[in-house]
Every structure is written in structure tokens, then in C-alpha cells.
């Protein structure tokens, strides 16, 4: 069961792809986590896999409160308002959702979409 959430859509990276690989992003101001994350920390965590981890009800809560929608394709991938693919980072009982991808040729963007806290 989710007990807290904050929709915190903010652009935290906008640039060439090679620039993001050595960057870390401090989430302490926007989330309840005192941690810096790198692309490697969440890039292999597809948002759709979150349903298996959380269960249907909590997953649907995140989709609804985050205002995420599937792309309508056969893979049913979730995307944000800029049509970027969603990923997640989980630490302890906090789930952080990011949107990342190529926005224009050679231009990559990373958004912090929000965070959700589970009751333990």
C-alpha cells in the first residue's frame, strides 16, 4: 500500500547522451531519499516491471497519480507527457520514477517524474 507520493516532474538532464554516463543526480531535495543516482541505477528497470514487484493495486495507483499512459503499442510501454519511456529506481520502501530517452536527434532528456513510498 502506498502511503505517500509526490509528483515532482522536473527536468534534471538535457544534453548529449555521452554526457549523462558520468553524471549523478542528487535526489535529496525532491524525494525522501538522501542519495545520488546514476543512469546505471535505473536504466535496466523498465516501468512495466514494477507491476510484478508491487502488485496490481499499487502499480495502478502509481500510474493514476503519476498520470502515466501506455503507448498503445503491442508492448504496452508506459511513457510520460514528452513521450519518453519510463523507468524506476527502488531503495528501501521508496520508488522513484524517471522518464528518459532521445527527445530530438542527439538530444537526450531525463525527467524526475515523482516518488512513491510504500507502507512496510
Secondary structure in CASP SS format (residue, H / E / C, confidence):
PFRMAT SS
TARGET T0000
AUTHOR 0000-0000-0000
METHOD secondary structure of the structure
MODEL  1
X C 1.00
X E 1.00
X E 1.00
X E 1.00
X E 1.00
X E 1.00
X E 1.00
X E 1.00
X E 1.00
X E 1.00
X E 1.00
X E 1.00
X E 1.00
X E 1.00
X E 1.00
X C 1.00
X H 1.00
X H 1.00
X H 1.00
X H 1.00
X C 1.00
X C 1.00
X C 1.00
X C 1.00
X E 1.00
X E 1.00
X C 1.00
X C 1.00
X C 1.00
X C 1.00
X C 1.00
X C 1.00
X C 1.00
X C 1.00
X C 1.00
X E 1.00
X E 1.00
X C 1.00
X H 1.00
X H 1.00
X H 1.00
X H 1.00
X C 1.00
X C 1.00
X C 1.00
X E 1.00
X H 1.00
X H 1.00
X H 1.00
X H 1.00
X H 1.00
X H 1.00
X H 1.00
X H 1.00
X C 1.00
X H 1.00
X H 1.00
X H 1.00
X H 1.00
X H 1.00
X H 1.00
X H 1.00
X H 1.00
X H 1.00
X H 1.00
X H 1.00
X C 1.00
X C 1.00
X E 1.00
X E 1.00
X C 1.00
X C 1.00
X C 1.00
X C 1.00
X C 1.00
X C 1.00
X C 1.00
X E 1.00
X E 1.00
X C 1.00
X C 1.00
X C 1.00
X C 1.00
X C 1.00
X E 1.00
X E 1.00
X E 1.00
X E 1.00
X E 1.00
X E 1.00
X E 1.00
X C 1.00
X C 1.00
X E 1.00
X E 1.00
X E 1.00
X E 1.00
X E 1.00
X E 1.00
X E 1.00
X E 1.00
X E 1.00
X E 1.00
X E 1.00
X C 1.00
X C 1.00
X E 1.00
X E 1.00
X E 1.00
X E 1.00
X E 1.00
X E 1.00
X E 1.00
X E 1.00
X E 1.00
X E 1.00
X E 1.00
X E 1.00
X C 1.00
X C 1.00
END
